[in-house]
């Protein structure tokens, strides 16, 4: 996550969403759109809420996170 956060500036609302991802990754190797139906993402509005917060660019961000996890 530190690599992702270093790659760009995020709004406070985006930072909140980014905090949910490590919890998910502790139990799963990757994170993608279908995972938004599960806790903790679903508690905060899921994909329908998160993707607009990231300007509709959540897919590329998740891909970056997934690649970083696999290559770490």
RAWO-V202729 format. One record per pair of residues at least 24 apart in sequence whose C-alpha atoms are under 7 Angstrom apart, sorted by sequence separation. I is the first residue (numbers start at 1). GAP is how many residues later the second one is. If there is no record, write none. Layout:
BEGIN
i & gap
I & GAP
I & GAP
END
This chain:
BEGIN
i & gap
32 & 30
31 & 31
31 & 35
30 & 36
14 & 39
14 & 40
4 & 61
1 & 64
END
